Amino acid sequence: MTTAEIGKQTTTNIQEKANLIWAIANHLVGLFKPHEYGKVILPMTVLKRFDDALRETKQEVFALNKKLNEQKTIDAIRDGLLCKTTGYDFYNVSPFTFANLLADPDNIASNFDTYLKGFSDNVKDIISNFKFEQVLETMHKGNVLYIVIQEFNSKKADMHPDKITSMDMGYIFEELIRKFSESYDEQAGAHFTSRDIIYLMAELLVANEKDHFKQNGVVKTAYDMAMGTSQMLGCLDEKMKEINSDSKLSLFGQEFNPETYAIAKADMLIKGGNAQNMKFGDTLSDDQFSNYEFDYIISNPPFGIDWKLEEKQVKQEYTKLGYDGRFGPGLPAISDGQMLFLLNGVKKLKEGSGRMAIIQNGSSLFTGDAGSGPSEIRKYLIESDLLEAIIQLPTDLFYNTGISTYIWIVSKNKNKDRLGKIQLLDASNCYVKRRKNIGKKRVDLDDASIDLITKAYLDFKEAKYEEYELVVESKIFDNDFFGYTKVTVESPITDENGKPILKKGKPQADSKKRDTELVPLQENIDAFFKENVLPYNSSAWMDRSKDKVGYEIPFTRLFYKFVPPKASSDIFAEIKQLEEEETQLMKELFGNE
């Protein structure tokens, strides 16, 4: 199914369900502030999703649980039997459902509490991460608990997995979070990435292996270090099943926002995946997957956000473990932690086969002088031949930012023809405009856009690809093209006659005149110095003991195309034409007088 077809299929479900669900917040006016509505709506949506999934087996589970308790069955066996009955890895043994809770309005609070306590432990963990107890108390005291449950019992609010697929449910959650974030004056894009971007990332991850997967199937692992509601993992799983319906992709993820973590875990329970692989915690300071290795990593970590809260733990790991830890190559500026996530991913890629698609903003390409943390990180990636490709995306593609963003493809399994080389793809002009903006998202990657970018990536050659108004340009560079040596150039202290002052027969360096030159690794330093420095400063010399090697990827400069300004005569002609049009318009408005 194409991206367009998926979008068309899900539009009705998303709009109907998300709007209906969010409309329930009308009953919260006055009792909760607008930015608090999500604290009610999100957990109630998750609970209703569980309730609908368990509907058919409810009575059977209740009876079985009573029997097992009478037999004093041990918990592990009891849990297994109850889950086998529900067909999911969770259950609810209370006598209540969303529907029959309405039969006793006077005891709605205590009965709902019994209902919540009847869930299996994994669902209780989800509920606890929503911090729902205080919210429920407020709802009960404000006399809105009954009406909210009643609203969730409407036919249009049916969220049974047979009616709302996991993919559609993901979209609905995204829309609810967007509405919640807007009311909270928060960046919705911090929680999720739009599907078109994820589909491109998934395609780039598996493009080289699709034919093999079609014939042989796939059993692999995938990890998202900043998973939000886990939609990136879900989309990658969809891609695998699209290639081969028998594919088995084990999904792992970590998230530090308790509400989005709860949604991710709930989604995994409904899917029938291993919800224990969804971990809560700060990836940088509380790594839940230490010593794990994965076949695929797909992630959009936060960028432009400082790592002050994680500074102590990160620096401890950097100092004590070095390259045995995640951050051995270096640490970025404290103001932006995105490259720490990049290093976390590199460490967790399976040796000999691992591949990662990760989003970064432009600062990861060039910030930091030679010897600085960011430069050392780039140096490590490039000299280790891990960086396969970087794709510049169109601006205005994300919900929460209009800046330039990039997909980095990092691989521990480069094809032979890619060894020692890096491919840069400018896809900034490969998009279709949206008819209606969503936040700052004004453009989409449709199927044609994704196909053209993927083709340019797979061809691995220098070329310009054009299809209708879509344009992708590909360039190939040797690894060392991006490296340079920062050389210190000294000049002598001059006496009053302009002669160098000597000490032990050697000229003394004047620190005030000290300068540096950036010499590309592909050039001879001595020849560069002779050609570019000595003609302008014949007494200068290089202090090679201070050499530092740095790396930067000047993406914009490499794809820059000079557009000459308009001739003054053309500008004058345009102004004259505009004046004539204005005169004519004034005559039409006010007559010929």
Helices and strands as residue ranges (DSSP letters): H 3-23, G 24-28, G 34-36, H 38-53, H 58-70, H 75-86, G 100-103, G 105-107, H 108-117, H 121-129, H 132-141, H 145-152, G 155-157, H 166-183, G 188-190, H 195-206, G 207-209, H 210-216, E 219-224, H 231-243, E 248-255, H 258-271, G 275-277, E 278-280, E 296-299, H 311-321, G 322-324, H 338-348, E 355-361, H 363-366, H 373-383, E 387-392, E 405-411, G 416-418, E 421-429, E 432-438, E 441-444, H 447-459, E 463-467, E 470-478, G 479-482, E 483-490, E 502-503, E 506-507, G 511-513, E 515-520, H 525-532, E 541-551, H 555-558, H 568-590
